[in-house]
Amino acid sequence: MIAAVLALALLCQAVETSPAPPDSTAPAVVVPSPEGAPAPASDEALPPPVPPPPPPEPSAPRRYGDRGTSEIALGLGYSSQSGFLAAGGFRYFVVGGVAPGLEALYLGGGKLAPAFGLLLGNLRLVPVRTDAVALVVTGRAGRVFLADHGDGWAAGGSAGVIVFLGPRVGLEVGYEALKLLPASFCADLNRCVIHGPVFGLRIVL
């Protein structure tokens, strides 16, 4: 009997001293990741980067006679018979191949004719044009200033070819004729028609 009571007492003491099981309902502790650590890779693949837009196509080079282009005409010359010649002009192509303009010329110091000057309005047509050459036809009309003589008028035109020495520079070679008006203006002159070859430098703006 004493042995049974002693065994029961030892059993109760063992139950009281055994540790309690952990509480499964306690919240889990989350340890924050250090700053700067890379985020975990996603299971989904990232979309490919958008390709850059293609570069713009270069614009075609402008040719002589294109709409919106301008032309400066220059001419210089000298001979003992005709004297010193200086000429200049400006044209603007309002549409492709059509350009109104203004030009002036002075010729003096020669033995064949008195000094004179021209101030002419003109209209240039360019029926054929390429990167290398251009065919030009020009109508002209305006005032004639003659030394030691009354002033008069002139009307006429020219035809020629421009050979381009570069993208914006060309040499014009042609032939021109101008009729002096009225008839009374040139009645005491050697002739009433001015004609001859045309040589000039053309600069395209």
GIDACOR-V621769 format. One record per pair of residues at least 4 apart in sequence whose C-alpha atoms are under 7 Angstrom apart, sorted by the first residue. I is the first residue (numbers start at 1). J is the second residue. D is the distance in whole Angstrom. If there is no record, write none. Layout:
i=(I & I)
j=(J & J)
d=(D & D)
This chain:
i=(1 & 2 & 3 & 4 & 5 & 6 & 7 & 8 & 9 & 10 & 11 & 12 & 13 & 14 & 33 & 62 & 63 & 64 & 65 & 65 & 65 & 65 & 65 & 66 & 66 & 66 & 67 & 67 & 67 & 67 & 68 & 68 & 68 & 69 & 69 & 69 & 70 & 70 & 70 & 70 & 70 & 71 & 71 & 71 & 71 & 71 & 71 & 71 & 72 & 72 & 72 & 72 & 72 & 72 & 73 & 73 & 73 & 73 & 73 & 73 & 73 & 74 & 74 & 74 & 74 & 74 & 74 & 75 & 75 & 75 & 75 & 75 & 75 & 76 & 76 & 76 & 77 & 77 & 77 & 78 & 78 & 78 & 79 & 79 & 80 & 80 & 81 & 81 & 81 & 82 & 82 & 82 & 82 & 83 & 83 & 83 & 83 & 84 & 84 & 84 & 85 & 85 & 85 & 86 & 86 & 86 & 87 & 87 & 87 & 88 & 88 & 88 & 89 & 89 & 89 & 90 & 90 & 90 & 91 & 91 & 91 & 91 & 92 & 92 & 92 & 93 & 93 & 93 & 93 & 94 & 94 & 97 & 97 & 97 & 98 & 98 & 98 & 99 & 99 & 99 & 100 & 100 & 100 & 101 & 101 & 101 & 102 & 102 & 102 & 103 & 103 & 103 & 104 & 104 & 104 & 105 & 105 & 105 & 106 & 106 & 106 & 107 & 107 & 107 & 108 & 108 & 108 & 109 & 114 & 115 & 115 & 116 & 116 & 116 & 117 & 117 & 117 & 118 & 118 & 118 & 119 & 119 & 119 & 120 & 120 & 120 & 120 & 121 & 121 & 121 & 122 & 122 & 122 & 122 & 123 & 123 & 123 & 124 & 124 & 124 & 124 & 125 & 125 & 125 & 126 & 126 & 126 & 126 & 127 & 127 & 128 & 128 & 129 & 129 & 129 & 130 & 132 & 132 & 133 & 133 & 133 & 133 & 134 & 134 & 134 & 135 & 135 & 135 & 136 & 136 & 136 & 137 & 137 & 137 & 138 & 138 & 138 & 139 & 139 & 139 & 140 & 140 & 140 & 141 & 141 & 141 & 142 & 142 & 142 & 143 & 143 & 143 & 144 & 144 & 144 & 144 & 145 & 145 & 146 & 146 & 152 & 152 & 152 & 153 & 153 & 153 & 154 & 154 & 154 & 154 & 155 & 155 & 155 & 156 & 156 & 156 & 157 & 157 & 157 & 158 & 158 & 158 & 158 & 159 & 159 & 159 & 160 & 160 & 160 & 160 & 161 & 161 & 161 & 162 & 162 & 162 & 162 & 163 & 163 & 163 & 164 & 164 & 164 & 165 & 165 & 166 & 168 & 168 & 169 & 169 & 169 & 170 & 170 & 170 & 171 & 171 & 171 & 172 & 172 & 172 & 172 & 173 & 173 & 173 & 174 & 174 & 174 & 175 & 175 & 175 & 176 & 176 & 176 & 176 & 177 & 177 & 177 & 177 & 178 & 178 & 178 & 179 & 179 & 179 & 180 & 180 & 180 & 181 & 183 & 186 & 186)
j=(5 & 6 & 7 & 8 & 9 & 10 & 11 & 12 & 13 & 14 & 15 & 16 & 17 & 18 & 37 & 66 & 131 & 204 & 69 & 93 & 96 & 97 & 126 & 93 & 96 & 97 & 93 & 94 & 95 & 96 & 92 & 93 & 94 & 92 & 93 & 205 & 91 & 92 & 93 & 204 & 205 & 90 & 91 & 92 & 202 & 203 & 204 & 205 & 89 & 90 & 91 & 202 & 203 & 204 & 88 & 89 & 90 & 200 & 201 & 202 & 203 & 87 & 88 & 89 & 200 & 201 & 202 & 86 & 87 & 88 & 199 & 200 & 201 & 85 & 86 & 87 & 84 & 85 & 86 & 83 & 84 & 85 & 83 & 84 & 110 & 111 & 110 & 111 & 112 & 109 & 110 & 111 & 112 & 107 & 108 & 109 & 110 & 107 & 108 & 109 & 106 & 107 & 108 & 105 & 106 & 107 & 104 & 105 & 106 & 103 & 104 & 105 & 102 & 103 & 104 & 101 & 102 & 103 & 99 & 100 & 101 & 102 & 99 & 100 & 101 & 97 & 98 & 99 & 100 & 98 & 99 & 125 & 126 & 127 & 124 & 125 & 126 & 123 & 124 & 125 & 122 & 123 & 124 & 121 & 122 & 123 & 120 & 121 & 122 & 119 & 120 & 121 & 118 & 119 & 120 & 117 & 118 & 119 & 116 & 117 & 118 & 115 & 116 & 117 & 114 & 115 & 116 & 115 & 147 & 146 & 147 & 145 & 146 & 147 & 144 & 145 & 146 & 143 & 144 & 145 & 142 & 143 & 144 & 140 & 141 & 142 & 143 & 140 & 141 & 142 & 138 & 139 & 140 & 141 & 138 & 139 & 140 & 136 & 137 & 138 & 139 & 136 & 137 & 138 & 134 & 135 & 136 & 137 & 135 & 136 & 134 & 135 & 133 & 134 & 135 & 134 & 163 & 164 & 161 & 162 & 163 & 164 & 161 & 162 & 163 & 160 & 161 & 162 & 159 & 160 & 161 & 158 & 159 & 160 & 157 & 158 & 159 & 156 & 157 & 158 & 155 & 156 & 157 & 154 & 155 & 156 & 153 & 154 & 155 & 152 & 153 & 154 & 151 & 152 & 153 & 154 & 151 & 152 & 150 & 151 & 181 & 182 & 185 & 180 & 181 & 182 & 178 & 179 & 180 & 181 & 178 & 179 & 180 & 177 & 178 & 179 & 176 & 177 & 178 & 174 & 175 & 176 & 177 & 174 & 175 & 176 & 172 & 173 & 174 & 175 & 172 & 173 & 174 & 170 & 171 & 172 & 173 & 170 & 171 & 172 & 169 & 170 & 171 & 169 & 170 & 170 & 203 & 204 & 202 & 203 & 204 & 201 & 202 & 203 & 200 & 201 & 202 & 199 & 200 & 201 & 202 & 198 & 199 & 200 & 197 & 198 & 199 & 196 & 197 & 198 & 195 & 196 & 197 & 198 & 193 & 194 & 195 & 196 & 193 & 194 & 195 & 192 & 193 & 194 & 186 & 192 & 193 & 185 & 187 & 191 & 192)
d=(6 & 6 & 6 & 6 & 6 & 6 & 6 & 6 & 6 & 6 & 6 & 6 & 6 & 6 & 7 & 7 & 6 & 7 & 7 & 6 & 6 & 5 & 7 & 7 & 5 & 6 & 5 & 6 & 5 & 4 & 7 & 6 & 6 & 6 & 6 & 6 & 6 & 4 & 6 & 6 & 5 & 6 & 5 & 6 & 7 & 6 & 5 & 6 & 6 & 5 & 7 & 6 & 5 & 7 & 5 & 5 & 6 & 7 & 6 & 5 & 6 & 6 & 5 & 7 & 6 & 5 & 7 & 6 & 5 & 6 & 7 & 5 & 6 & 5 & 5 & 6 & 6 & 5 & 7 & 5 & 4 & 6 & 5 & 7 & 6 & 7 & 5 & 5 & 6 & 7 & 4 & 6 & 6 & 6 & 5 & 4 & 4 & 6 & 6 & 6 & 6 & 5 & 7 & 6 & 5 & 7 & 6 & 4 & 6 & 6 & 6 & 7 & 6 & 4 & 6 & 5 & 6 & 6 & 6 & 6 & 4 & 7 & 5 & 6 & 6 & 7 & 5 & 4 & 7 & 6 & 6 & 5 & 5 & 7 & 6 & 5 & 7 & 6 & 5 & 7 & 6 & 4 & 6 & 6 & 5 & 6 & 6 & 5 & 6 & 6 & 5 & 6 & 5 & 5 & 6 & 5 & 5 & 7 & 6 & 4 & 7 & 6 & 6 & 6 & 6 & 4 & 6 & 6 & 6 & 6 & 5 & 5 & 4 & 6 & 6 & 5 & 7 & 6 & 5 & 6 & 6 & 5 & 7 & 6 & 5 & 4 & 6 & 6 & 6 & 6 & 7 & 5 & 4 & 7 & 6 & 5 & 7 & 7 & 6 & 4 & 6 & 6 & 5 & 6 & 7 & 6 & 5 & 7 & 6 & 7 & 6 & 5 & 6 & 4 & 6 & 6 & 6 & 5 & 7 & 5 & 5 & 6 & 6 & 5 & 7 & 6 & 5 & 6 & 6 & 5 & 6 & 6 & 4 & 7 & 5 & 5 & 6 & 6 & 4 & 7 & 6 & 5 & 5 & 6 & 4 & 6 & 6 & 6 & 7 & 6 & 5 & 6 & 6 & 5 & 5 & 6 & 5 & 7 & 7 & 6 & 6 & 7 & 6 & 6 & 5 & 7 & 6 & 5 & 4 & 6 & 5 & 5 & 7 & 6 & 4 & 6 & 6 & 6 & 6 & 7 & 6 & 4 & 6 & 6 & 6 & 7 & 7 & 5 & 4 & 6 & 6 & 6 & 6 & 6 & 5 & 4 & 6 & 5 & 5 & 6 & 6 & 4 & 6 & 6 & 5 & 7 & 6 & 5 & 6 & 5 & 6 & 6 & 5 & 7 & 6 & 5 & 6 & 6 & 5 & 6 & 7 & 6 & 5 & 7 & 6 & 5 & 7 & 6 & 4 & 5 & 5 & 6 & 6 & 6 & 7 & 6 & 4 & 7 & 6 & 5 & 6 & 6 & 5 & 6 & 7 & 5 & 6 & 6 & 6 & 7 & 5)
